[in-house]
Amino acid sequence: MNTDNADAEKRLKQLIYRANHRGIKEMDIILGEFARERLATLDDGELDQFEALMAENDRDLLSWFTREIQVPAAIDTAVFRAILSHCLEKTR
């Protein structure tokens, strides 16, 4: 396995782990399910967006995903919308 593939695989595994161990169960479910099912399909830029979301506070993320408060423009990325869409698909 070349170094680039090993690094990409390590990054995916770390992001999936972090998405499943957030601190509040709701975010474990929202981010963890998305990460397990879709993270491997994202390109590097999208992974950067996902990683930036992971740096946000769980309570803020939950408020944005549940639409309790408006999503800030900097957070309202293609990946955020993909996660939101993924959640809505799961609840149908």
C-alpha positions in Angstrom: 0.0 0.0 0.0 1.5 3.4 -0.9 1.8 6.2 1.6 -1.0 8.3 0.1 -3.5 5.5 0.3 -2.4 4.6 3.9 -2.8 8.3 4.9 -6.2 8.6 3.3 -7.4 5.4 5.0 -6.0 6.5 8.4 -7.8 9.9 8.0 -11.1 8.2 7.2 -10.8 5.8 10.2 -10.0 8.7 12.5 -12.9 10.8 11.2 -15.4 7.9 11.5 -14.2 7.2 15.1 -14.5 10.9 16.0 -18.0 11.1 14.4 -19.2 8.2 16.5 -17.7 9.5 19.8 -18.9 13.1 20.0 -20.1 13.5 23.5 -23.8 13.7 23.0 -25.7 10.7 21.6 -27.7 12.7 19.1 -24.5 13.8 17.4 -23.0 10.3 17.5 -26.1 9.2 15.6 -26.2 12.0 13.1 -22.5 12.3 12.3 -21.6 8.7 13.0 -24.2 7.2 10.6 -23.2 9.6 7.9 -19.6 9.0 8.4 -20.0 5.2 8.3 -22.2 5.2 5.2 -20.9 8.1 3.1 -17.4 9.4 4.2 -15.5 7.1 1.8 -17.3 8.7 -1.1 -16.2 12.3 -0.3 -13.3 14.0 -2.0 -10.5 15.8 0.0 -12.3 19.1 0.0 -15.5 17.6 1.3 -13.5 15.7 3.9 -12.0 19.1 4.9 -15.6 20.4 5.3 -16.6 17.4 7.4 -13.5 17.9 9.6 -14.4 21.5 10.1 -17.9 20.5 11.2 -16.3 18.1 13.6 -14.6 21.0 15.3 -17.9 22.7 16.1 -19.7 22.5 19.4 -22.2 19.6 19.6 -25.0 21.8 21.0 -24.5 24.2 18.1 -24.5 21.4 15.5 -27.6 19.9 17.0 -29.4 23.2 16.9 -28.4 23.7 13.3 -29.4 20.1 12.2 -32.7 20.3 14.0 -33.3 23.8 12.6 -33.8 25.3 16.0 -31.5 28.2 14.9 -30.4 29.3 11.5 -27.3 27.7 10.1 -24.5 30.2 9.7 -23.3 30.7 6.1 -19.8 29.4 7.0 -21.3 26.2 8.2 -23.9 25.7 5.5 -21.6 23.8 3.2 -22.4 21.1 0.7 -21.3 18.5 3.3 -23.6 20.0 6.0 -26.5 19.8 3.5 -25.6 16.2 2.6 -25.6 15.3 6.3 -29.0 17.0 6.8 -30.4 15.2 3.7 -29.0 11.9 5.0 -30.8 12.5 8.3 -34.1 13.3 6.6 -33.8 10.2 4.4 -33.4 8.1 7.6 -36.5 9.5 9.2 -38.8 8.8 6.3 
